[in-house]
Amino acid sequence: MKHGIASLSIIPIRKEPSHKSEMVSQLLFGETFTVLNEQNNWLKVECLYDNYQGWIDAAQYTPLVEKDFAALANGEGGLALDLSGSATSSTHAVAIVAGSSLPFFDGLNLKLGKEKFIYNGQAIAEEGKNTQLLERIAVRYLNAPYLWGGRSPFGIDCSGFTQMAFKFLGVALKRDAFQQAEQGAVVNFIEEALPGDLAFFHNEEGKIIHVGIIIKDKKIIHSSGCVRIDSIDHFGIHNAAQKKYTHRLKIIKRVF
């Protein structure tokens, strides 16, 4: 079976094998995947982190041997903490955004395929279930613009934001909001919600279309227009600037 690793800062994952096709997600530097199919200059991939499938440009990755793929699947590396940094090899530099995986990271050096890099930013290992850390990570993304399919501080959607925030805690959330709503245990009432719980919101048909992270003081941090903090109650999210509810609460889940 053929495996690969993202060797660029951000790789678009598209719904169909075309640059004109909708971007449904992204691979960040150091994230790995399995190749499911090849079509012309495109690869259909399944991301190791969340099993999400889509198409990437075949020129935008580095092949990965089975041994290294298995090692990275077992957590051999770190996570980039700075919103933006860089990794430098003997031939070139790559911009590294927050949440990128740093394969075989030893505190300074990392290895991607056969190439060695020096990383100049802050990095951490997956820290475990820490609510205070979760909020500190989440607020780093404040004002990041909303981008459908995005997972980086330079453009991120609602479920991409929750997924990336929880990645630092070693909690693997699925990619889309409706998929994340299938994880964890139900919290029956908003009054019982704790910081770190996920709140999901629905449209008129009852379909889950939005997700955010509950934080202290009856607030929620979520990506809507940009990553922002609003108030939440049993009706949903209330936007003070707009003086109205923007999202209707469907369910609350506790994932750790």
C-alpha positions, 0 to 999 in steps of 0.5 A: 500500500502506498503512503505519503506525507504533506511536504508543503505548508498546506495542501488542499483536499478537493472533492473531485480530481480538479483544481476547480473542484470544491476544497473539502479539507486540507493537509497540513505539513507533516500529516500523513495519508494512504493513497487509495486511487490515482487518476491522471495527476491526482491522488485519492487519499485517506488522511491518517488523522481523521480518515477523511477522503479526497483528492490532492495534486500528485505533485504536492506530497512526499512518498513515505515508506511503510516503516515511517508511516507506522512510526508516525501513526504511533505519534513519533513527533510533535505539533507546531504551536506558533501560528506561523513558523518555518522549517529549514533544510539544506536546500529550502524552507517551508512555512509551518502553521499551527497544528502542523505535525513535526515528524520525528521531532527531537526539540530542534530537528525533524525528518520528512522522508529522507530530508532533515529540517530544523524547526525555528518555532515553539512545539509541544507534544500531545498534552492530554486532556487539559481544559485550560490548555484547550482554551489557550490553544483555541484563543490563538486562532481568534480572528482567523478568517472563515474558510470552507474546508480550512484547517489553518490560522489563515483560513479555517471552518467551524469543524476544522477549528474544533478539530485542530484545537483538540489535536493538541490534546491528543483527542482525535475529532472527525472532520465534519461537524455532523461527524463530530456530533457522533462522538462523546457523551451527551450533556443534557442541559446547557447548565451542565455544560463544562469548558471544553464541551462541544456545542452543535447547531442546526438549520431548519431541517434539523441538520447539524451545520455548525460547532463550537467549543464552550468556554468559561463564563457562558461563552463559546469560541467558534468560526463564523465569519472569523474565529470569535467568542460569543455568548451561548444559552439554551437557545443558541449563540447570541451575537452581541454586535448583531443583537440576535441569535445566529445559531440554534443549539441542537446538542452538547457533547463531552468528548473528554 
